[in-house]
Amino acid sequence: MIQTKNVKRKKKPKITLEGFNNLTKTLTFNIYDVCYARSPQARKEYLEYIDEEYNSDRLVKILTEVTEIIGANILNIASQDYDPMGASVTILIAEEPVEPKSDTVLAHLDKSHLCIHTYPETDEKTGISTFRVDVDVSTCGHISPLKALNHLIRSFESDIISVDYKVRGFTRDVNGKKHFMDHKIYSIPQYIDKKIRDQYQCVDINIHQENLFHTKMLLKDFNLHDYLFATAAQDFSPEEKQRVKGILKREMQEIFYSKNIYRP
């Protein structure tokens, strides 16, 4: 057996800043969950189920967990459920805790926040129902929203994922030198757990000189049984199973490529 020695890596010295960290890091996250419901009643029940499963209380819980993961502090929470469906949550956060918590914290210099919105919808012609979740994590300072990627993916049934990451502005060290990035990043997938990455086809579009990173992810394979609502797979004939799986696959590909590939 070959033994390897534990080699301690030298930590890169932290930048000594002139003031506070002015860099703004924004992670925009779109998640799509696709399913098939055979009848109009089943499609109605699916939308009701999704609306209840991901109501504002559940979204507050998810974003609260995200806040803990990225090491931030909650200053204010606003949440809303909509009629007939959908929900939104916004959480104002800060790198350091602020006491006492009052209305005045809304003017806190960090200007960091988390937002989440849900969009359930259905297509009566194909029987496909799609649940879209938009998440925006914007931080200022040393807090990295990239730490929340794995938790966000695991918190939803993610068939298609679109992620954008942008670092804006600059910060200045004590010598007056401007810094436009304070961490290493080559692409977004390097921050995603390998077990998760292996389940998806990934496409990267990165503009490093602009500190702009984009990744699209499409589930490589799926079991039809997991995509049927209010209907069991054994209730379908082999031909219908093939047809429904084809419809689901086409829907996922069109969302992934942002094009109507199969239909005018």
N, C-alpha and C positions, 0 to 999 in steps of 0.2 A: 504493500500500500504506500502510495506517495503522500507524504505529509507536506503541507504548505505552511510556511510561517506567516503569522499575522503581522503584516507590515502597516505601521501607522502612517497614514497620509498626512502630509503637512497641510494644515488648514491655511487657506488663502487669507491674508490679513483683511479685516473689515475696513471699508472706506470710512475715514473719519470725516464726518460731514460738517459743513459750515453752520447749518441750521438743522432742519428736519428733512426727511426724505420726501422730495417733491414728486417722485415717479408715481404715475397712476397706472395700475395694471387691471385690465378688463378682460374677463372671461365670459363669453357669450356662448350659451349651450342650448342647442335645440334637440329634443328627443322625440321620436315618433314610435308609437306602439300601434300595430296593425292587427285587426282581427276580422273574422268572417261570421256574419249572423244571417242565417238563411231567410227568416221571415221578417216582415216589418215590425212585428211585435218584439222579436228577439233583438232587433237593432235598437228599438226604443229602450228595452230593458238594459242593453249594454251601455248606452249613454247614461242612463240613470245610475247604473252600477259604478261607472267611472267617475261620475260627478260626486258620488258619495264617498268612494274609495280615496279620491284625491281632493277632498274638500279643504277649505282654508286651514282648519285645525291640523290636518295631516301635513300640509305644506309648511306651516309654521314649525312643526316638529322637524321636518327635513332640513329647513334652513337654519334652525337652531343648532342642529348637529353639524352642519357645514361651518357655522360660526366657531364652534368648539374645535373642529378639525384644523381650521386655518389659524387658530390662535387669536381670534378677535374678541371684542367685548360688545354685547348688545346695548344699544342706547335707546332704541325705540322700535316698536313693532306695529305695523298697520296691516290688517287683513280684511278681505271682502269676498263673499260668495255672490254669484250672479244668477239672475233668473233669465232664461230657463236653465242655463248651466255654465260652468266655468268658475274659476276662482283666481284671486291674485293675493300675493303677500309681498310686502316690502319691509326690510329690516335695515335700520341705520346702525352701522357698527363703527367702532374705533379701535385703534391699535392698543391704546391704554384705557383702563376703566375711568369713567367720569362720575364723580359723586359731588353733590347729590344729583340724581337723575330728574331732570325737569324739562320744560319746554325749551330752555336755553341751550340744551345740548344739540338742538337742530342746527345751530350755527357753528358746531365744532369744526375745527380746521381739517380734520381727516377727510371729510366728504366721502366716506366709504359706505357702500350699501350692497344689499342683496335683494334681488327681485325675482319673482317667479309668477308665471301666468299659465293657465291651462286652456286648451282649445279642443274640446271633443267635437267630432263631426262624423257624418255617415253618408254613404253614397247608395241611394235606393236602387239604382240600376244594377250595380255589381254585388251589393250586399256587404261591401267592405266598410268597416268603421275604423277611423283613425283618431288616435288620441295624441295631441301634440303638447309638449311642455317646453316653455321658453324660460331659461334661467339666465340671469345676469349677475355676475359677482364683480364688483368694482371696488378696488382697494387702493389706498394711498399709504406709502411707507414701506415697511419691511414685510407686511403680510402678503403671502402668495396665494392667490385663488386656485392655482394649479393643484394644491394639496387636496382640493375637494373633488377632483375629477372622478376618482374611483367610487367614492361614496354616492355621487350623483348618478352615475351609471347604474350602480346596484340598487338605487332607491326606486327605479322605474323599470318597466318592461321595455328595454331599449332595443328596437329592431333597426332603426336608422338613427345615427347620431351625427350632428354637425356642430363643430366646435371652432370658435374664433378666439384668439388670444392676442391682445395688443398692449404694448407698453408705450405710454405717452409721456411727453415732457422730459425734464432732466433735473438732476440734483447736483449740487456743487460741493466739492470737498473743501477742506480748510485752506488749501492752496489756491482755490479759485477755479480748479479744473472742473469742467462739466462732465457728468456721467449720465449716459442715456440708457443704461442697463445695469442692474446690480446683481444679476444672476445668470448662470449659463443655461441656454436653451437652444436646441437644434431643431426640435419639432415637438408638437404636443404629445404624441404617443410615448415619448420617453418618460412621461409622468403617469402613464396608465399601466396598471398591473399587467404583466405578461399573460396571465391566464385569461384576462378580459380581451387583450389585443388579439390573441390567437383565435378568438371566436368571430372576429370581424375582418372583412376586406377593408383596408384603409387606403385613403388617398390623401396625400399631403400637398398643400400649395403654400410655400413659405417665401416671404420677402424679408430676408434677414436684415438687409440694410435699412428697412423701415420698421423693424421690430414688430412685424406682422406675421402671424402664424394661423393657418387654417387646416383643419383635418375633417374629412368625412369618413364615416364608418357604416358599413352595411353587414348585417348578420350573414355569415357564410351559408349556414344551413338551418333548417327549422323542421320541427315535427308538426304535421298538420293538426294532430290532436290538441296541441297547445294553442291553436289559433282559431278554434271553433267556440262560439258562444251559444249556450243553451241547446247545443246539438252534439251528439257523440259521433265520432268518426265511423263507427260501425253502422250508423244509420245511412251512410252514403254508399252508393255503388262505386266500384273501382273507377268507372269513367268519371263520375262526379267528383271523386276525390282528386283525380288528376286535374280536372277543370278548375276546381277551387284552389288547389295548390298553385296552378298557373296564374290565376287571378291575383293571389296574394304576392307571388313573386314579382309579377309585373308592377303591382302597386308599390312595392318596396323599391324596385329599380327606378321607377319614375321619380319617386321622392328623393332617392339618393342622387340621381343625375339632374334633378330639377328640370326635367323635360317630359313632355307627353310623347313617349317613345312608341307606344302601341296603339294609341287612340288619337284621332284628329283633334 
